[in-house]
Amino acid sequence: MARPSPKHAGAPALVSLGETIRSARLSLGLSQEALANATNIDRSYMGGIERGEHNLTVMNLLKIAEQIGIKPSELIEQAGL
């Protein structure tokens, strides 16, 4: 299992982004596992993203945004960043 980012886990920006991703996923009726499979991201890692434990890469952010049908910039804006 991937360990939380030792330096950034729980950072307000990551928590906000994770909450925004979770909210968008749920509004689409997607399970965490379905989103993880669609983005080729491990399900437990996706859970860590949603909890603000992982400092996700730009590529993972792009994959997630594409699957939930939103521009990455809009996802970041909705997270208040």
Secondary structure, 3 states (H helix, E strand, C coil): CCCCCCCCCCCHHHHHHHHHHHHHHHHCCCCHHHHHHHHCCCHHHHHHHHCCCCCCCHHHHHHHHHHHCCCHHHHHHHCCC
